[in-house]
Amino acid sequence: MRFSVSYPLSRLALVVSAGILLLAATNIRWHGEHWKLIIRSDGKGYYAYLPAVLIHHDVNFGFFDQLEADTYYHSHTFQDYRYQHEGHTVNQYFMGVAVLQTPFFLMGHLLTRLSGGSADGYSRLYYYAFHLGAIFFTLLGAWYTVQILRDQGITDAHTSLVLLAFIFGTNVFYYVVCEPGMSHIYSWATIAGFARASSRYLSQKGPRWLIQAGLWLGLSILLRPVNGLVVLSLPFLAGTLPALKKAWRGLREDRVSFGVAILAAAAIPSLQFLMYYLQTGTPWVYAYGSAGFNWGDPHFFDILFSYRKGLFIYTPLCLLSLVGLWVWQQKSRFAALSWLGFMGVVVYVLSAWAFWDYGGSFSSRPFIDYYVFFAMALAAALAGLKQGWPRISYLTGIVLLTLICQIQTYQYRYLHIDVNGMTREKYWDAFLRIDRILWP
């Protein structure tokens, strides 16, 4: 990562964020037996590909009973990620997290071997390395967000504030520190990478950015296939209809780069098809059983505003960022409408999933994947509001909502915010009551 010297505050914000995340991670998860909580829930399935392929050479997870259900069993982390398909065992989850975490897993394996530990993929140093990888990808997503904002002419001061707000004022902080095995912080990095590369290509900065966009898109889909929706952000990233048309003409003229980008976007997700073939002899398995999308019954309001998991209830910074739409529409109604259209489709699809609340989670976690777009809206509001009380009020709101999110994160960790059963009454009874944790 190389920063322009003209953005020293953003560089400092990234360094400070790295230090705080590392300090929080080691304090909360690295001491005693708490390291076993680093990878839990769905993260168990995402991670399992690494020891399966690189250590046990068993893509059907025959080691599960010995290691997951016996040697390293923990009642708070146990997750049976196996799915039976025509007599073959497959992993219910996709392998994108494992692919991105491979360098860190190999580092953990090397350190384990050198220290004489149990080199089975599940001992302490593997989990420490994995946590470091999660912090890295969180910072990578933040860095790409900084680059996008810099390209858009957002000042260094505003960019650094947006960076800090989205790391510490949203559920990003919780998922990198407490549940780094979940896929969303990795999706934030890859989707931010896609947005950066695409916006640079759309602003006529060369075909190499088109190829990079294809690579980031492929990785995003390998993490979560629904991430393919990010291609709908291209009109917004273009900014205007003429710019979008000009880029389309460029694609037709530069068919080689376009072909390479398409190949990358398709080849990377095909690793999952290859894995299914090795596991079952067939290239596709739907491993979610009867779960699917209820297209005719989306929980559009619930996923945004419910006290159970509503994005705008538990991550109100995202709601505040929508002021940016008002700023955009004054300059380019096309940009504002295309952002709304893109995000409207995202909300519809995410809310149509059978488990729209996404299980035990803090806030509505799948939106982390798209935080780069909310960050762009927040930055636009900061840049577009008039000096004086409008901007001061907005800045105050950012700071206060960041503090509220940190308090709610603390409450969630101690179960004062119920992982699955929050109601209006429970929410307001617990609102900011951190005293009940400090002095129970």
C-alpha positions in Angstrom: 0.0 0.0 0.0 1.5 3.3 -1.1 -0.1 6.6 0.1 0.3 9.9 -1.6 2.2 12.2 0.7 -0.6 14.7 0.1 -2.9 12.5 2.3 -1.0 12.3 5.6 -4.2 12.3 7.7 -5.6 9.3 5.9 -2.2 7.5 6.3 -2.3 8.3 10.0 -5.9 7.1 10.3 -5.1 3.8 8.7 -2.1 3.3 11.0 -4.1 4.2 14.0 -6.9 1.8 12.9 -4.4 -1.0 12.5 -3.0 -0.5 15.9 -6.5 -0.3 17.6 -7.8 -3.4 15.8 -4.7 -5.4 16.6 -4.8 -4.3 20.3 -8.5 -5.1 20.5 -8.2 -8.5 18.8 -5.3 -9.6 21.0 -7.0 -8.4 24.1 -10.4 -9.9 23.4 -9.6 -13.1 21.5 -5.9 -14.1 22.0 -5.6 -14.7 25.7 -6.4 -17.9 27.6 -8.8 -20.2 25.7 -10.5 -17.3 23.9 -8.5 -18.0 20.8 -10.9 -20.9 20.1 -13.6 -18.3 19.5 -11.7 -16.6 16.6 -13.3 -18.9 14.1 -16.9 -19.8 14.8 -20.3 -20.3 13.2 -20.2 -20.0 9.4 -16.5 -19.2 9.7 -15.9 -22.8 10.5 -17.0 -23.9 7.1 -15.2 -21.1 5.3 -12.0 -22.0 7.0 -12.2 -25.8 6.7 -11.0 -25.8 3.1 -7.5 -24.8 4.2 -6.7 -27.7 6.5 -8.7 -30.1 4.2 -6.6 -29.3 1.1 -3.2 -28.2 2.5 -2.8 -30.6 5.4 -5.2 -33.5 5.4 -5.6 -33.8 1.7 -9.2 -34.8 2.2 -11.7 -32.6 0.4 -14.6 -34.7 1.9 -13.6 -33.6 5.5 -13.1 -37.1 6.9 -11.1 -35.4 9.7 -14.2 -33.6 11.0 -15.2 -36.0 13.8 -11.7 -36.3 15.2 -10.7 -32.6 15.1 -13.9 -30.5 15.1 -16.1 -32.8 17.2 -13.5 -34.1 19.5 -10.0 -32.7 19.9 -11.0 -29.0 19.5 -14.7 -29.2 20.4 -16.1 -26.0 21.9 -19.8 -25.6 22.6 -19.7 -21.9 21.5 -18.0 -22.6 18.2 -19.1 -26.0 17.0 -20.6 -25.9 13.5 -21.3 -28.9 11.4 -20.6 -27.4 7.9 -20.9 -30.8 6.1 -23.7 -31.4 3.6 -24.5 -34.8 2.1 -25.0 -34.9 -1.6 -25.7 -38.3 -3.2 -23.4 -40.1 -0.7 -20.6 -37.5 -0.8 -19.7 -35.0 1.8 -19.3 -31.4 0.7 -18.8 -28.1 2.6 -22.0 -26.1 2.9 -20.1 -22.8 2.5 -18.1 -21.3 -0.4 -14.3 -21.3 -0.4 -13.5 -17.6 -1.1 -12.4 -16.8 2.5 -10.0 -19.8 2.4 -8.5 -18.6 -0.9 -7.8 -15.1 0.4 -6.5 -16.5 3.8 -4.1 -19.0 2.2 -0.9 -16.9 2.8 -1.8 -16.4 6.4 -2.7 -20.1 6.9 0.7 -21.0 5.5 2.4 -18.6 7.9 0.5 -20.1 10.8 1.5 -23.6 9.6 5.2 -22.6 9.4 5.1 -21.0 12.8 3.4 -24.1 14.3 5.9 -26.5 12.8 8.8 -24.3 14.0 7.4 -24.1 17.5 6.6 -27.8 17.8 2.9 -27.4 18.0 0.1 -29.6 16.6 0.3 -29.0 12.9 -3.2 -30.1 12.2 -4.7 -26.8 11.1 -6.6 -26.1 14.2 -4.1 -25.3 16.9 -3.5 -21.8 18.4 -1.0 -20.3 15.9 -3.2 -21.1 12.9 -6.0 -19.0 14.5 -3.7 -16.1 15.4 -2.5 -16.0 11.8 -6.1 -16.1 10.5 -7.0 -13.2 12.7 -4.1 -11.2 11.4 -5.3 -11.9 7.9 -8.8 -10.6 8.8 -7.2 -7.3 10.0 -5.2 -7.1 6.8 -8.3 -7.4 4.5 -10.2 -4.9 6.7 -7.4 -2.4 6.2 -7.3 -3.3 2.5 -10.9 -2.4 2.1 -10.4 0.8 4.0 -7.4 1.7 1.8 -9.3 1.1 -1.4 -12.1 3.3 0.0 -9.5 6.0 0.7 -8.3 5.8 -2.9 -11.8 6.1 -4.3 -12.5 9.2 -2.2 -9.2 10.7 -3.1 -10.0 10.2 -6.8 -13.3 11.9 -6.3 -11.6 15.0 -4.8 -12.7 14.4 -1.2 -10.2 16.3 1.1 -7.7 14.4 3.2 -9.5 15.5 6.5 -12.9 14.3 5.3 -11.5 11.0 3.9 -9.7 10.1 7.1 -12.9 10.8 9.1 -14.9 8.6 6.8 -12.3 5.8 7.1 -12.4 6.0 10.9 -16.2 6.2 11.0 -16.7 3.1 8.9 -14.2 1.0 10.8 -15.3 2.0 14.3 -18.8 3.4 13.8 -20.3 0.3 12.1 -20.3 -3.5 12.7 -17.0 -3.8 10.8 -15.3 -3.4 14.2 -17.2 -6.3 15.7 -16.7 -8.6 12.8 -12.9 -8.1 12.5 -12.2 -8.2 16.2 -14.8 -10.8 17.4 -15.9 -12.9 14.5 -13.2 -12.6 11.8 -14.2 -15.9 10.2 -17.4 -14.5 8.6 -17.0 -13.5 5.0 -18.2 -9.9 5.0 -15.0 -8.0 5.8 -13.3 -9.9 2.9 -16.2 -8.9 0.6 -15.7 -5.3 1.7 -12.1 -5.5 0.5 -12.9 -7.2 -2.8 -15.9 -5.0 -3.6 -14.0 -1.9 -2.7 -11.2 -3.2 -5.0 -13.8 -3.7 -7.8 -15.2 -0.2 -7.2 -11.8 1.4 -7.3 -10.7 -0.4 -10.5 -14.0 0.2 -12.2 -14.2 3.9 -11.4 -10.7 4.4 -12.7 -11.4 2.5 -15.9 -14.7 4.5 -16.3 -12.7 7.7 -16.0 -10.5 6.6 -18.9 -7.4 5.7 -17.0 -6.5 2.6 -19.0 -7.5 -1.0 -19.8 -5.4 -2.4 -16.9 -8.1 -1.2 -14.5 -10.7 -3.2 -16.5 -8.7 -6.4 -16.0 -8.3 -5.6 -12.3 -12.0 -5.0 -12.0 -12.5 -8.5 -13.5 -10.2 -10.1 -10.9 -11.9 -8.3 -8.0 -15.3 -9.3 -9.3 -14.3 -12.9 -9.5 -13.0 -13.0 -6.0 -16.1 -11.2 -4.7 -18.3 -13.9 -6.3 -16.1 -16.7 -4.9 -16.7 -15.2 -1.5 -20.5 -14.9 -1.9 -22.2 -15.4 -5.3 -24.7 -12.7 -4.4 -21.8 -10.2 -4.5 -22.1 -10.4 -8.3 -24.8 -7.7 -7.8 -22.0 -5.2 -7.6 -21.9 -5.0 -11.4 -25.1 -3.0 -11.1 -23.0 -0.2 -9.5 -21.3 0.6 -12.7 -23.7 3.4 -13.8 -23.3 5.1 -10.4 -19.5 4.7 -10.6 -19.5 6.3 -14.1 -21.3 9.3 -12.6 -23.1 10.4 -15.7 -24.9 8.8 -18.7 -22.4 10.2 -21.3 -19.5 8.8 -19.3 -21.2 5.4 -19.1 -21.8 5.4 -22.9 -18.2 6.4 -23.5 -16.9 3.5 -21.4 -19.2 1.1 -23.2 -17.8 2.3 -26.6 -14.3 1.7 -25.1 -15.2 -1.9 -24.2 -16.2 -2.6 -27.8 -12.9 -1.1 -29.1 -10.7 -2.9 -26.6 -12.1 -6.4 -26.9 -8.9 -8.1 -25.7 -8.8 -6.4 -22.3 -12.6 -6.9 -22.0 -12.2 -10.6 -22.8 -9.4 -11.0 -20.2 -11.6 -9.3 -17.6 -14.5 -11.5 -18.3 -12.2 -14.6 -18.2 -10.9 -13.6 -14.8 -14.4 -12.8 -13.5 -15.5 -16.3 -14.6 -12.4 -18.4 -13.9 -12.0 -17.5 -10.2 -15.5 -18.5 -9.2 -15.0 -21.7 -11.2 -12.6 -22.9 -8.4 -15.8 -23.7 -6.5 -17.1 -25.8 -9.4 -13.7 -27.6 -9.4 -14.0 -28.3 -5.7 -17.5 -29.7 -6.1 -16.3 -31.9 -8.9 -13.4 -33.3 -6.7 -15.9 -33.9 -3.9 -18.8 -35.4 -5.8 -17.9 -35.9 -9.4 -20.4 -33.2 -10.4 -19.5 -29.5 -10.9 -22.5 -28.1 -9.1 -24.1 -28.8 -5.7 -26.7 -26.7 -4.0 -25.6 -27.2 -0.4 -28.1 -25.0 1.4 -30.8 -27.7 1.4 -34.3 -26.3 1.4 -33.2 -22.7 2.1 -33.5 -20.2 -0.7 -34.9 -16.9 -1.8 -38.5 -15.9 -1.3 -38.7 -13.5 -4.2 -42.4 -12.7 -3.6 -42.0 -12.1 0.1 -38.9 -9.9 0.8 -38.4 -8.4 4.3 -37.5 -5.1 2.8 -38.5 -3.0 5.9 -37.3 -5.5 8.4 -33.8 -5.7 7.1 -33.5 -2.0 7.3 -35.6 -0.8 10.3 -36.6 -3.7 12.5 -35.4 -3.9 16.1 -34.4 -7.5 15.5 -31.6 -6.8 13.0 -32.3 -3.5 11.1 -29.3 -2.0 9.4 -30.4 1.6 10.2 -31.2 0.7 13.8 -27.9 -0.9 14.8 -25.7 0.9 12.2 -27.3 4.4 12.0 -24.2 5.8 10.4 -25.5 4.2 7.1 -28.8 6.1 7.5 -26.9 9.4 8.1 -24.8 8.8 5.0 -28.0 9.0 2.8 -27.7 12.8 3.1 -25.1 12.3 0.3 -27.9 11.4 -2.1 -29.3 15.0 -1.6 -25.8 16.4 -2.4 -25.4 14.1 -5.5 -28.8 14.9 -7.0 -27.9 18.6 -7.0 -24.8 17.9 -9.2 -25.9 14.7 -11.1 -29.4 13.3 -10.7 -28.1 10.3 -12.7 -25.6 9.5 -9.9 -28.1 9.7 -7.1 -30.8 7.7 -9.0 -28.3 5.0 -10.1 -27.0 4.6 -6.5 -30.6 4.2 -5.3 -31.4 1.8 -8.0 -28.3 -0.3 -7.4 -28.8 -0.3 -3.6 -32.5 -1.0 -4.0 -31.8 -4.2 -5.8 -29.2 -5.2 -3.2 -31.7 -4.6 -0.4 -34.4 -6.6 -2.2 -32.1 -9.6 -2.8 -30.7 -9.7 0.7 -34.1 -9.3 2.3 -35.6 -12.1 0.1 -33.2 -14.7 1.5 -35.2 -17.2 3.6 -33.2 -16.2 6.7 -33.3 -12.5 6.2 -32.0 -11.8 9.7 -28.9 -13.9 8.9 -28.9 -15.8 12.1 -27.1 -14.6 15.3 -25.5 -11.4 14.1 -24.8 -7.8 15.1 -26.9 -5.5 12.9 -27.5 -6.7 9.3 -24.1 -8.1 8.5 -24.4 -8.7 4.7 -24.4 -4.9 4.1 -20.8 -4.8 5.3 -20.0 -6.0 1.8 -21.3 -2.8 0.3 -20.0 -0.3 2.8 -17.7 1.4 0.3 -20.8 2.8 -1.4 -22.2 4.1 1.9 -18.8 5.6 2.6 -18.9 7.4 -0.7 -22.3 8.9 0.2 -21.1 10.0 3.7 -18.0 11.7 2.1 -20.2 13.4 -0.5 -22.4 14.8 2.3 -19.3 16.1 4.2 -18.0 17.8 1.0 -21.3 19.2 -0.1 -22.8 20.6 3.1 -22.2 24.3 3.7 -19.7 25.5 6.1 -21.1 26.5 9.5 -23.9 24.8 11.4 -24.9 22.3 8.6 -21.4 20.8 8.4 -20.8 21.1 12.2 -24.1 19.3 12.9 -23.3 16.6 10.5 -19.8 16.1 11.9 -21.3 15.9 15.4 -23.8 13.3 14.2 -20.9 11.1 12.8 -19.0 11.3 16.1 -22.1 10.6 18.2 -23.3 7.7 16.1 -19.8 6.2 16.1 -19.9 6.3 19.9 -23.3 4.7 20.0 -22.2 1.9 17.8 -19.2 1.2 20.0 -21.5 1.1 23.0 -23.9 -1.3 21.2 -21.1 -3.5 20.1 -20.0 -3.8 23.8 -23.6 -4.6 24.8 -23.9 -7.2 22.0 -20.7 -8.9 23.2 -22.2 -9.2 26.7 -25.6 -10.3 25.4 -27.4 -7.2 26.5 -28.4 -7.0 22.9 -30.0 -10.3 22.2 -28.4 -12.1 19.2 -31.8 -13.1 17.8 -34.7 -11.9 20.0 -34.6 -8.1 20.1 -37.8 -6.2 20.2 -38.8 -2.5 20.5 -39.2 -2.9 24.3 -35.9 -4.7 24.8 -34.0 -2.3 22.6 -35.1 0.9 24.4 -34.7 -0.8 27.8 -31.1 -1.5 26.9 -30.3 1.6 25.0 -26.9 3.0 26.1 -27.3 1.2 29.5 -23.7 0.3 29.6 -23.9 0.7 33.4 -25.6 -2.7 33.6 -22.4 -4.3 32.2 -20.0 -2.3 34.3 -22.0 -2.6 37.6 -24.4 -5.5 37.2 
